[in-house]
C-alpha cells in the first residue's frame, strides 16, 4: 500500500504537467498510465500552443527545448473564394502562438519527471477510484500481475474521454453537453516542407482543408471527410490531388508532396461535463471537455485546467485554505465554454455542413465581412491566441 498527496490518473500532457508543477512546489504525487511509455510518446496530436501554455511549461521548467525549436506564428491565413487572407495576430493582439508538437511536449515532461525520480507507473490495468466523496480517497490498480492500493488526499482525473475517472462519478451527479459533427478530419503527416510559413484554414465548396506543420521539414495536412470514410480508399496521390483542389491556386501551386508517414481519420465533437469537481476528485483536460481541433484549443484548455488546479492544491497544502479548490470547477468552466463557443463558430465558418448552396454563400459572405472588419478580426485574433486568464477570488 502506497501513500501520496495527489494521485494522478493519466500520463498525457495534463497529467504530466500537473505532476511536474506539484513536484516543484513540494506536493507529492503518483501518476498512473494505462498505456506504455512508448505508446504515450508516439501519439500524434495538436501542435499549436498559446502563450499562456508556453508560460506554464516554462514555470514547469520544461521549456528550454521548446524555446529553441518552436516556430513562432504571428498570424495565419484564411482561404476562401479562391483567395488567401492573412490574419495578423500580432497586429490585433500584440501576441502570437507557438508551433511545437504535443509529442515533443510529452517527451520534455516525461524526461523531467523521470529525472526527478517521479513515481510514474505505465502499463497499469483495472484502475478504480473510490472514496473521493469523503476525506480519504483510494486508488486501486493492477501492475505486473499484482494488485496495488494508493491512499491519497485528492485524485486528478487526467485520463481522457474514455477514462475511468469520469465513469466513476455517481449517476445524476454530473450533466453532459455534447455536439457531434457530421464529418471528420482525414489527416496525414509527411516529411515535406510546409506549403506556407503559417497555418492555412481553407473553406471550399468541396469541404474544409487545413495546412499545418510540426517543423520546417515535417507537414501535417487535413481534409474534411464523411464519418464513414474508408482510410484505405485514400492513397497518397488521391489525398494530395484533393488537397490541391481545396486550396487557393497560389497555395496549391506551391505544395510539395511526398509519401505519408502517418494517416488517420478523426471524428469531431464538442463535449463538456459539469461540474469538474466531485468531492476530492477533479476532472482535467479531455476527461472534462473536448473541442473540435479547429482553432487548436484542446491541449491549451487542458493546460489551463492544470494551471487552476495546481495553484489551488499548492495553496491548500501551504495554508490549509481550500477556497481555490472549491472554485476549481466554476473558474475552469468559464474559460472552457468560451473556447467551446470559439471552436464551434470557427468550425461552422470553415466547414461544409450540407449541399445547401445558400449556406455556403452565407459562409463566404461572413468571411468577406470578417476580413474587411478590424473589429471582427480583433475578436478572432483574441480568441485564437488565447483569452486572458481570470484570477480566482478567495472567499472572504
N, C-alpha and C positions, 0 to 999 in steps of 0.2 A: 504494500500500500504506500502510495506517494502523497505528499502534501505540497501544495503550492498556493500562491495567492490568486492567480488568474489562469484558468485552463482555457486554451485557445484551440478551437476545433477548426482545422483547415490551414494549410501552409501555402495558400495562394498569396497574392500581393498584400491583401488586407491583413491576413493572419501574421505573416512575417513582419510587416511594417509595425503592427501593433506590438508584437513580441519585442522587436528591437527598441522601440521607443519606451516601453515599460522597463526593459532591462537597463537602459541608460539612465532611467530615473529611479532605479533601485527597487522595482517591483518584480518579484519572482513570478515566472510563468513557465508553463509547459505547452508545447504545440504538438498536436496530433494531426496526422495527414493520412487519408485512406490510400492515396496513390504512392508510387515510388518517387524518389527524389528526381530520377531521370525523366519520368513522365511529367511531373510538375514543371520542370525546367524547359521542356520541349513544347509546351502548349503555345500555339500562335495566337496572340491576342492584340489588343489595341496598342498604338504606339504614340498617341498624341497626349502630351502632359501639359496641364495648366500650370501657371507659375506657382499657384498655391501648393500643388502636388510636388513640384520641384523643391520648393522651400521646405516642405515636410520631409522629403528624402534627405535634404541637407541637414535638417535637425537630427535625423536618424543616423547621421554620419555615414551615409552610403552614397553620397552624391559626387564623389571625385571623378569617377569614370563617366558618369552622366554629363558633367560639365565639359569634359574633354571631348566626348564623342557625339553628343546630341546635335541635331540640326535645329537651329532656331528659325521659326517661321513667323514673320511679321505680317503675313497675310495668307489668303487662299483665294482660289478662283471659283466662280460660278459659271458653268457652261449652259447656255440655252439659246434657242433660236439661231443656232449656227455660230454664235459668238462667245467670247470668253471675257468675263469681267472680274477684275481683281478687287477683293475686299481688303482694304488696308487696315489691318488690326492695330498696328502701331499708331496710325494717324487718329483713329477714332477712340482708342482706349489708352494709348501710351504703353501697351503691353504686347506680349507675343506668346506663342506656345512653343513647346519643345517636342521634337520627334525623337523618341527613344523607346525601343520596343519593350513590351511587357516581359518578354523572355529575358531581356537584359536587367530589368528591374528585379526580377525573381533571382537571377544569378547574384546580383550585388547584395541583396538582402540575405540570401542563403549563405553566401560566403561570410558575411558579417556575423550571422548568428552562430555558425559553426566555429568561427574564430574565437567567439566568446564562450565556447563550450556550452552552447544552449541545449536545453532539453527539447530536442526536436526529433520526433519519432515518426518515421514514414512507414507505409505498408501496414497500417493498423486496420482491424476489422471489428465489426459488431460494436460500434461506438454507441453508447447510451448515456443520456444526460438526465439526472434525477435531482430532486430536492431543491431546485432553483426557486421554488416558491417560498422557501424557508431561509434559514441563515447558514446552512451547511450543504451547499451543492456537492454532488458526486458525479464523476465521470467514470464509466466503465468501458473497457475495450479489450480486444484480444490482439496479441502480438507474439510472433514466434511460438505459436501453439499454446500460449499461456494467457490466462485472464488477469487483467490488471485493474486497479482502482486508484483514482485520484480524488482526494478530498481538497476542496478549494473554497475560496470566498466568492468568486464570480466565474461565470462561463461566458466566453465570447464566441458566438456562432459565426465564424468566417468561412463556412463550409458550402457556400453556394446555394443555388436554387433547389437542387435535389438533396441537400444535406439533411442530416438528422436533427439539427437544432430547431429549424422551423417546424419540422414534422412532430417535434416533441411538445409543441405548445398545446395546452388543453383546448378541446373543442369549444368554440364560441368565444375564446379569449382574444382572437385577432380577426381583423377584417382584411380581405384581399381585394385589390383593384387590378384589373387586367385588360389589356387590349392586344389582341392577336392580329398581326398584319397579314394580308392575303398574299404575301410574297416572301422570298428570302434573298440572301446575297450569295452569289457564286463567286468565290474568291480564289485567286492564285497568287503564289509567291514565286518570283523568278529573279535570278541573278543577272539583271539587266539594269542599266542606269534609268532612273525615273524620267518620265516624259517631261516633267517640269520640276522646278526647284521647290514648289509648294503644292499642296493638295488641290485637286480639281474635283468639284461636285457638279455632275452634269445631268441636267434634265433633258430628256429626249422622248419623242413620241414612241420609241420602241422600249423605253424603260430607262431607269437610272443607271449611271456609271460613276465610279469613284476611282481616281488615280491617286495612290498614296505610295509611301515608301518606308523602308526600315533604315536605309543608309543611302549613300551616294552610289552604291553598286547593287543594291537589292530593292526591288519594287514590289508593291502589293497593289493589286488591281481587283475591282469588284464589278459585277454586273447584277442588276435586279433580275430575278428569275422566279418562275412559279414554285410554290412549295413542294409540288410533286415532281420536280425536275430530276432527271436521272443524271448523276455525275458522269457516268460512262459515256453519255451522249455528247459530252463537251470535251473532245480532244483539243489540244492546244491551238491548232490552226483555226478552229471554229471560234474559240474564245477571242483570239486576237482580232479576227475579222469583225466580230460583233462589237468588240470594244471600240474599234475604229469608227464604226457606223454611229456610235452614240456620243462621240466626242466632236467638238468644233473642228473644222477642217485643219486649221493651223496646228492644232494639238495632235490630231490623228496623223498628220504627215511627219511629225517628229517622233512618233512612237517607235521604240526599239524593242523587238520581240526576242524571245528565247524559250528554251524548254522550262516548264514549270517544275518546281521542286516541292510544291505542296498545293493541293487543290481541295476545296471543301465547299459545302453549301450550308449556310446558317439561317435558320428562321429568325424573324424579327418579332419582338413583343415588347410591350410596356407592362411592368408589373410592380406593384408596391404593396407591402403588408404594413398594417398599422395595429398597434404600436410596434416599436422596435425593442422594447424592454418588457420583460416578464419576470418580475421579482429580481433575481440576480443573474438572469440570462439576457444577453444582448445580441441582437441580430445586426450583422455588419456586412456591407457590400452586397454581393449578389444573393445572399440569403434573405436580404430585406427588400431589394429593388433591382429591376432590370430595365434598361432603356435600349431602344434600337441604336445601333452603332453610329447612326448619322449624327455628327457633331461630337463624337468621341467623349461621351460623358461617363461611361461605365466605370473605368478604372479611377477616374478623378472623383466620382461620387464615393467610391469605396474608400479612397484616401481621406476624403472629407469626413466620413463616418469615424475613421480611425483617429483623426485629429481631435474630434469632440470626445471620443471615448477615452483615449489615453490621458487627456488633460483631466477628465473627470475622475479617473481612477487614481492618478497621481495626487490630485487634490485630496481625495478621500484618505489615502494612506499617509499623507503628510499632516493633515489637520483633523481627520475624523469627520469632516463635513461632507455629507452626501448630497448636497443640493444639486451639484453639477451632474451627478449620476442620475438623480431623479428627473433632470431636464434633458437627458440624452435624446430620448425619442422625439420630443417636440422640436428641439433645435435641429436635429438632422432632417426631420420631415419637411421643414420649411424649405431647406435647400433642395431636397430630393424632388419635391413637386415642381419647383421651378425648372429643374433640369429635365424632368419628365415632360413638362409643357414645351420646353425648347426643342427637345428631341422629336416630339410628336409633330410640332409645327414644321421643323426643318425637313422631316421625312415627308410630310404632306406636300410640301412645296416642291420637292425634287423627284418624287417617285410617281410612277404610273399606277393608279388605283383601278382603272377600268378602261374600256374602249371609248368612253364618253369624250368626244372631241371638245364639247363645251367646257368640261372640267380642265382639259389640257390648255385651252385658251385662257382660262382663268389663272392657271399657274403661270403662264407666260406673261400675262398682264401684271400679276403680282411681282414677278421677277423684274419686269421692266420698271415698275414703280419703285421697288426696293433699291435697285441700282442707280436710281435717279434722286434718291432722298437721303440726305445726310442723317436725318433723324432716324429713319428706318435702318440705315447701315450702322449707326451707333448702337442701336438696340441689338442687332445681330452680332456685332463685334463684341459687345459686353458679355453676352451670353456665351459666345464661342470661347473667349479667353478665360471665362470663369468668373462668376459673380463674387463680390467681396464676402468675406466671412463675417457672420454675426458674432457678437460677443455675448455669451450666455450670462444673464444676470443672476446673481446669487439671491436666495431668499433673504428677506430682512429678518 
